[in-house]
């Protein structure tokens, strides 16, 4: 296994290209199951989660080719035949988003067998709302041997209200409803931009959808879908873009994120401006620069368009640097503060009180050995390491490979000192050795 070694204290400067959004790519890859034939997708990020999803699609009988025409972001998928309607435990256990196959398999094959996702590092994350919505469309489910066995004779449109605006739940239900007989209305639906991208892709295959990006999505079912006529390009990753902008703010740098879904990033841009950073938007580029001190800014995570939970951990790291008090409230997931214990090891002053982190920032962070626990917690520790005095060694970095394409390369191009080394490579961690003046 590898680790990251970061020598902190260097302001980041330059332009960083934003990759395709992981959370849009995953449902869109799965949605190709709904239309038998050949599909071509562009701007697909090179991530471990994307590879997991392609291997899951391969397991159900749909082969793919990555790197069309020498471009690693271009993928061709052949969904002409589905051989198995199953997402086995060894895949679902590695990636919860595998549960997204449930809706498309039920719609295409009338049955689906998906291993139960189980708990994960950021809370229990049940899928009851996915099942509730699919049941409203006529599916029945049995739980047996750790699997959810779903079946349906004919999907029939329904009017339903979700108890919580779940993102992948909304996507699962949308992907079944596009092939249902009649009209479906999903109320209290999630409004995240990745759902809008999925709706656009489904429409390019012939689906009839209205209201995506609001809390009420209306879908008029069609008898069949066909592959989009032109290659579909996945939207840019707002969380990746936001992470680089926060890294610029944390290091007192000047970074342009290019290819960002600017209009979907309002909450993060507003919060960054409140810290005193200068944030300029030009087309699909966002520039963040900081010359003065960071001001503390409290945030609370909310469904879109509120402050995204996937930026919460990075914001805690930024606030650990800003002089003064701030609070960060997590309202989407329980147990999503695993990064706090690691930030404390770097000298942060943070107290956890239920779902709120109270931060007394400004004392300065120092390099330490830290352990990443989930994807966004890892990003938080990278930001902390980049701004800390001395050397930070970060273990368990495989989480980063799931959600950040070429992280080291991109940060290096911005001037960071960041190396990926085998875990057993000796490294001196912490403040640089003090040089004693000769007497
Ligand atoms: C998606 C994103 C993830 C992001 C999250 C919230 C993907 C692949 N992942 O995850 O990066 O952090 O949205 O923006 O897109 N819940 C239920 N019952 C359900 C489903 C969810 O109670 O059936 C609860 C969860 O426990 C959690 C909350 O709803 O507390 C939000 O979860 P959800 O929106 O479903 O997150 P994901 O779709 O898993």
Boltz pocket constraint, residues with backbone or C-beta under 6 A from the ligand:
constraints:
  - pocket:
      binder: B
      contacts: [[A, 22], [A, 23], [A, 26], [A, 97], [A, 123], [A, 124], [A, 125], [A, 126], [A, 127], [A, 128], [A, 129], [A, 130], [A, 131], [A, 164], [A, 165], [A, 166], [A, 167], [A, 168], [A, 169], [A, 190], [A, 194], [A, 309], [A, 310], [A, 332], [A, 333], [A, 334]]
      max_distance: 6.0
